[in-house]
């Protein structure tokens, strides 16, 4: 079973952690399960300088996440937390914990969001304080291979093709999508990644709107619409707005039948992909 949380993060890391812990405590007692959090859930600040301060405390937050997994007996794909690099910048790190609190994998976001968007922020310059990752990561989770990625990565299909070549059956895409890009591309991109990869896609997203009582304190707005998508590209579960859980059981028989009936990976001519 996979559970993905849609969440309205603030700039206060302690407050965010406590609220996420409360959400996890509400999950059904059935174990084992994998819990997926959104991008930037720990600190969604107004400036990257504020996030940098949280990154300097990353060892503390990793310890707290480890203890939470032990307490709740869940596997946790912890969206992203900022982790200091040796360059003075931080990684947008997606860390995977098992139910004993052990760190099983860390993926550092490769593709950074340096773009102009027609929203109240306008210009995004993620690379100012974020160090790009360099490695593709696929991890074993409860007998299934899971590919780790983050938000803007979803626009680069070659990353997911490489993950599938490494055996990935489930693709995690924690996100903090803007509203304009979300309306235009969110569903299309994620369904495309599922269809071309013939894999389950799980995209836990931040949600916050300035005209509601569920708003980020940094003034930004995020799209929400957290999704779980089948290997055939069908939306299994969606959280359109607000906060809450979406859940699904990963049916490997469904995935295997999809790949057997349409053996795209055997048919592919260009099999070597270099990022």
C-alpha positions, 0 to 999 in steps of 0.5 A: 500500500502506498499513501501520498500526502497533500500538504500546506507547508509553512516556513516553520520547520518544527510546525511542519514536522509536527503536523506531518507526524500527526497526519501519519498517525491518522493512517490505517493500522495496516502495515507494511506501507510506503508513505510519500511526502511532497517536495519542500514539506519541511520548509517552504520559506519566502527566501532560499536563505531561510531554507539554507538555515534549515539545511544546516540542521539536516542531521537533526531532521534526519534523526527526527524522521528516523524516529518517526518511522520507527514509531509509526512502522512505516517506510517513508519517502520524505519528499525533499528536505534541504541537506547541506553540500560541501559547496555551501549550497544545499541539496533538495534531497529526497531521502528514503527511510525503512520502517526501522528508521534506517536511511535506504537511499538519497536522491538529490534533485537533478533538474533545478527550477530556474524559470519565469512563471506568470504568477505572483512570484514571477522569476524562480532561481532555484540554483541560487542556493541549491546544488544539483544532484548527479546520480539516478537513484532506484531503491528496493522498497518492500519487494518493489523497485522505486525510482526517486525524482522531484517536481521539475524532473518530470519534464525530462523523460530520459531520467525515467527511462533510465530508472526503468532500465534500472528496474523501476516499477514505481516512480515517485515525484514529490512536487511543489508545482506552481498554479499556472504550470500545474493547470497547463501541464501537471496531469499531462506530464505525469500521465505521460511518464506513467504511460511511456515507463509502464510504471505506477506514478505517485506524485505527492504535492503541496497545496496552498491558495492565498484566497482560502484558509489553506495558504502558505505563509510565504505568499506562494501558491501551489497547485495540489492535485496529488496523483497516483497513476496506473501503468496504463496512464489511468488516474487511480486516486487524486486529491484536487485541493486542500490537505489529505491522503490519497492511497492505492495498492500497487498491483504488480500483476497489472504492471506485468500484464501491461508490459507483456501486452505492449512490450515497449521496452523490448521494442525500443531502439535507442536503449542507451540514455546519457543525461 
